[in-house]
Structures are given as structure tokens and as C-alpha cells.
Amino acid sequence: MKKIFAGIMMLAAVAFTGCQKWLDVNENIDTPDYVEATLYLSGIQQSMQGLYWDIRATGPITQYMGTSSYTTFAAHRYTTGNDNGGEQWRMVYWNMGMNLENFINQSVEAEQWTLAGIGYAMKAFAWDALTKYHGDLPLDDAFVAGLLEHDYDTQDYVYEKVKEWADTAIEYLTMEDPYPYGAKLSLNDWIYGGNKDKWIKFCYAVKIRQLSSLVQKPNFVSEIAPELVGYADKTFQSPADDATLAIEGGGQDAPYSAYNNFWSPRRGNLSSSYWQHRYIVQLMTGTVPVYDENGNKILVDNHDDVDPRYKYVLSEKQIITDTNVMAEGHYDPRVAVKLATTSDELFENTDDLNVIKRHEYYGGGLTGRSSDVAGINAPYFYGREVTTNSSILDGIGRWIYREDAPYIIMTSAEVKFCIAEAYFRMGDKANALTWWKAAVADDMEFTAKYIYTGKAAENTNSVSGGDKITKALFNQAAAEYLAGPFVEGVTADELTLSHIMMQKFVALFPWGANETWVDQRKVFYDVKYTGEYPYNGNGWNRTQVDYKTDDDPTKVYHGFYLYPARVEGYKSSYSTTWNLEGAPCFRVPPRFNSEYMWNKPALRQLKPISGMTPYYQCSIPWFCYPNGYPETYPDVDNSLER
């Protein structure tokens, strides 16, 4: 395990050497001339922590998180002149980059088919994530030696290559290796320990993830969805198949801080800069409010005499749970693990469900911690209000915010939600219901797996962090919830797309923010528009977004609004400096120090909005369009440059 950081540093070091080989460059006569590719696998895999780095951007965009750090992403207006939000770009082109290309090539040359398959599987996954995040990408020109400018390939082409690489990975993984790996593979594959069957399932999960993004395509129901559900028995079947990247942890005793999880207290990346957003709290506490015709919340008649959390009229249709938490089956125990609470600050009641059900949860806004209740701020992710980032208060952390928690790459719950959605859109609600229930159950199992219960403390100075529920008690409450009205009680006739996508929203919190952003964009953020796709004057204008109301049966995310929606709590406006500044964002621009410093001519050629315009982030990516890219886009002046 101690060689992780060394592996990462090797990846970083060789990136400076350009496009030459590095896996077999050793020509020192005193040492072997050939280095096993297996020895570099862990370093390549560890670069996937870049996914977590960019959740600093997509966490606020999706309203999983509020932030005092990445505030321009929270406001859908990204700053220029820096590399914020560009870590996946760095991961694919630099950390993996030629390192992964040479890993694959050397594996094929050595007839190490399992290694080659793993390499192609990682490549398919990484490029799928990158294109959904950025849109069009330099692909064919990416690693061509000597090029000073790299032309971009359109997203539909990148999608084709991802599918090709996933299929190639499956082909190699089904081939018999001529030579044994011994322990070299199992020790250096930090995702599946060299298990070929699980890597094959991973490849089908990548294919399902990709196809699930294409719901706007006119052939989704007739061709794409049937292909997607056709992979159901070939991909993840349970949380035992989840793709997670092991890390060592070690806290202050670790040789390098990077041995600890990016979100752990020791790294300090969440610390006081991020908090849970009020929207995820509303979903998981059953407090999605009703708004009147002016977009204001409605006070209940006796609001002076009720709990201030419930002083507003709540929607009758709560998808995840309701406030009747003491009734059996109504309480969703994931709230006690996924969300932070300052209740039970001394961890005295971690095995008392009656107390746990009454914990209080608060969420803040996008750039401020103030909750809907006056005088109460959203707690930080470790479950405290103070800003001190201390091992005395937090210990090794909690849940997947723990020093030794693995990075979550993909889960069976996510894949099953994709299958449920595909069946639903095909009109097969019976199968959709079956897969939806299985997905919720899998997320319960996933959530329980990483519970790290805190120990009772004598006082607030001796708190050591951890989760505020035991795993056994969580599983008991989970069984009750799954058998209750919000899961088992839902019939095929009652099942809606909102049930599927909002449960998926909860299941991916917050590790899957990048993919949740895909889901939100593929339904155009639930804006109200006509025709094939929204644009300025048809879904939004320069100052506000036109939203579907929660009683609109086509609205997917009940209670979700972008901030220029003219709804209470969301009434701020985007800047109107440029023509499209009223539009929400649909992509993250390429990494600044790569493209805007060295590749401007290629950026100018991007369509329908030039990559050099100050509103390129508003350019809708190909996967959202029903057909191909439009010939023109309303109100675009591609001559404007940032």
C-alpha cells in the first residue's frame, strides 16, 4: 500500500516528458530493462480521485452542496483564468494520459489480456465521464507527438469511441491469459483485485451509464433503451459488485496526506468551505414546500406554535419520506448517515432509534450556510457547527468522509436506477418498479457498508467523530423503510419518473454529483420550454428561468429550482453582461492552462457556441439534443471572446 503515492508521483513526473514511453524506458545496464505493467496499475487507478476534486464544482451545481469556495460554479458562472473544475481533464490527459496508453500497449504486446482489458475498461470509464463533463474533446489528436494544436472531436464521436473501448475491454477480459500473474495483479488492482468477472460487469455498467444519458434521442425507446436493459444480467447485480477504489488512510501517520480520502478531516477539503444544501435536506426529511402563484412559501395557520422547520405548508407529494418519522416505514435511515446533524453531539444515543428519528437536519444556500430556520446554519459535513478542523472533534471522520473510506466509482444502485428509468420510458412500468425497488434496497446496503459509529464522549472536547447510528440499527430501520409506503407501498400504476430519479438523486449523494449533473441536464433542469430544446426566450431569458411547477406531471425533480427562478429562496439573477447570461450552464469549459493558453484556434471552431465566448458554459452538449447539434443557436455572438 505504501507505493500508492510513489505511483502517483511517477505518473506526474513522466507527464513532463511528453509522449514518450515510460513503462519500459529503463536502459540502465545495472537494472532490468523491462518493468511489469502490473506495478503501475495502482498509480493509474489512484488518479481517479480527480473525480472527487471536481465534485467541488458539480456538488454546488446539482444542489448537493453549498460552498464558500467554488461560488461561481454554484451560481452557474465559472471564473476564467484558472483551473478550477479542471481536475478530470488533468486526470484523463495528464495523470492517465500516455501512461494508460502505454500500459495498454505494453499489456497487449505481452499478451497480458486481463491487464489490457482493465486498461481499456478504465479508459472507457474516464473518457465517458470527461465528455459528459466538458462536451467535445480532443480525442484523435490527444496523444499525437509533436502537435502544438489539437483539434476537437464532437461528443457523438467520443461516445462511439467509449463504446468501442468498453467492447474491446470485454473482449480481452474474456480471453485466457497465457501466463499466470501470481499476486502481482491482485495486489496492484485496487478496484477489483484482478477479478475479471467484476471488470466485465464494470464494462457493461459503463455502457449502461452512457446509454442512460441519451433519453432525448428520438430512438431512445425503440433502440437505445432495449439495448440498455439487455445488459441488465451482465452488469452489477449487488453492492458486492460496486466499483470502489481502495485507499490506505493513516491520518497524520500516513507518509503523505494523499493517502487519506480527499474528503477526510485530515485533508481538510470539505472543512468549512462546504455544507449540505437545503434541497437534499428537504428531500430526505420530507419538507419540500409548496409555493404560491408569486413563488412564495405559504405559512401554516398555526406557524407560531409549531416546530420552525415545519412552519410552511409542505407538498402533499413527498417522494422520499415525510415528517411522520415515528410511524413505522416512514423514516428513511439514510438521512442519519448521508446528512450531517449536530443532534446527539456526544454520541450517546447511537443505538436508540426513537432518539435518532428526532434528529434535526438543516441545509444552507448555495453560497451561505443560513437555513430556512432563522438563526440556524447548516452544519459542516462532519456534523459540527464550529470551523475547527480537528482530529479531536472529527476523529478519522465518518461514512465516506473518512480517512480510509474508498473512493466510490459506480454502484449497483446507480446501474439499477438506469435500468428502471429505461423500462419506465419504454412504458414497461412493471419491470421499472421491480428494478427501482431493487435499486433503493441496494443503496440501503451500500449506505450501511461504510457506517463507522462514533463512540460516546464525556464532553464536547472529547468527541471523536463518526456516524450517529449503529450499522445494526440502520439495517433494522432500512428494512422497515423498504417495506413501508415510500417503497413497497408504491404500485406500478403509481410509479413516476420522479420516484426513480429522485431516489437516484439521494443514492448518488454526494459521490455521484458528476453523474447527477448528467441526469439534470438531460431533462434540461426541468425548465419550461417548447420544441426540441430550450434557448433564450424559450425556457429562460436574460434574468430568470421559466420553471415547471411541482404539479406539472412532466417535472422530474420536485422542489428543485435554479437560482433565477423567481421562487422564494431562489430569486437571485444571473449576471446580464453577455447575451446568454440568463441561461443555466450545461458544461464546464476545458482546463485553462491546457486549452486557453495553448489551443485557442481549436476552441474557436467549437459549435454551436465557440469555446472562446464568455458564455461557452451555456452551450448544450450533444447528449441533450434530440438530434444532432443545431445549425444555429439563438442570440449567440461567436465573435465575442473571453
C-alpha positions, 0 to 999 in steps of 0.5 A: 500500500505504501507505493500508492503515492510513489505511483502517483508521483511517477505518473506526474513526473513522466507527464513532463516528458511528453509522449514518450514511453515510460513503462519500459524506458529503463536502459540502465545496464545495472537494472532490468530493462523491462518493468511489469505493467502490473506495478503501475496499475495502482498509480493509474487507478489512484488518479481517479480521485480527480473525480472527487476534486471536481465534485467541488464544482458539480456538488454546488451545481446539482444542489448537493452542496453549498460552498464558500469556495467554488461560488461561481460554479454554484451560481452557474458562472465559472471564473476564467483564468484558472483551473478550477473544475479542471481536475478530470481533464488533468486526470484523463490527459495528464495523470492517465494520459500516455501512461494508460496508453502505454500500459495498454500497449505494453499489456497487449504486446505481452499478451497480458489480456486481463491487464489490457482489458482493465486498461481499456475498461478504465479508459472507457470509464474516464473518457465517458465521464470527461465528455459528459463533463466538458462536451467535445474533446480532443480525442484523435489528436490527444496523444499525437507527438509533436502537435502544438494544436489539437483539434476537437472531436464532437461528443457523438464521436467520443461516445462511439469511441467509449463504446468501442473501448468498453467492447474491446475491454470485454473482449480481452477480459474474456480471453485466457491469459497465457501466463499466470500473474501470481499476486502481482495483479491482485495486489496492484488492482485496487478496484477489483483485485484482478477479478475479471468477472467484476471488470466485465460487469464494470464494462457493461455498467459503463455502457449502461451509464452512457446509454442512460444519458441519451433519453432525448434521442428520438430512438431512445425507446425503440433502440437505445433503451432495449439495448440498455436493459439487455445488459441488465444480467451482465452488469452489477447485480449487488453492492458486492459488485460496486466499483470502489477504489481502495485507499490506505488512510493513516491520518497524520501517520500516513507518509503523505496526506494523499493517502487519506480520502480527499474528503477526510478531516485530515485533508481538510477539503470539505472543512468549512468551505462546504455544507449540505444544501437545503434541497437534499435536506428537504428531500430526505426529511420530507419538507419540500414546500409548496409555493404560491402563484408569486413563488412564495412559501405559504405559512401554516395557520398555526406557524407560531406554535409549531416546530420552525422547520415545519412552519410552511405548508409542505407538498402533499407529494413527498417522494422520499419520506415525510415528517411522520418519522415515528410511524413505522416505514416512514423514516428513511435511515439514510438521512442519519448517515448521508446528512450531517446533524449536530443532534446527539453531539456526544454520541450517546444515543447511537443505538436508540432509534426513537432518539435518532428519528428526532434528529434535526437536519438543516441545509444552507444556500448555495453560497451561505450556510443560513437555513430556512430556520432563522438563526440556524446554519447548516452544519459542516459535513462532519456534523459540527457547527464550529470551523475547527478542523480537528482530529479531536472533534472529527476523529478519522471522520465518518461514512465516506468522509473518512480517512480510509473510506474508498473512493466510490466509482459506480454502484449497483444502485446507480446501474439499477436506477438506469435500468428502471428509468429505461423500462419506465420510458419504454412504458414497461412500468412493471419491470421499472418498479421491480428494478427501482425497488431493487435499486433503493434496497441496494443503496440501503446496503451500500449506505450501511457498508461504510457506517463507522459509529462514533463512540460516546464522549464525556464532553464536547472536547472529547468527541471523536467523530463518526456516524450517529447510528449503529450499522445494526440499527440502520439495517433494522430501520432500512428494512422497515423503510423498504417495506413501508409506503415510500417503497413497497407501498408504491404500485406500478400504476403509481410509479413516476419518473420522479420516484426513480430519479429522485431516489437516484438523486439521494443514492448518488449523494454526494459521490455521484454529483458528476453523474447527477449533473448528467441526469439534470441536464438531460431533462434540461433542469426541468425548465419550461420550454417548447420544441426540441430544446430550450434557448433564450426566450424559450425556457429562460431569458436574460434574468430568470428561468421559466420553471415547471411547477411541482404539479406539472406531471412532466417535472422530474425533480420536485422542489428543485429550482435554479437560482433565477427562478423567481421562487422564494429562496431562489430569486437571485439573477444571473449576471446580464453582461453577455447575451446568454447570461440568463441561461443555466450552464450545461458544461464546464469549459476545458482546463485553462492552462491546457486549452486557453493558453495553448489551443485557442484556434481549436476552441474557436471552431467549437459549435454551436457556441465557440469555446472562446465566448464568455458564455461557452458554459451555456452551450448544450452538449450533444447528449441533450439534443434530440438530434444532432447539434443545431445549425444555429443557436439563438442570440449567440455572438461567436465573435465575442471572446473571453 
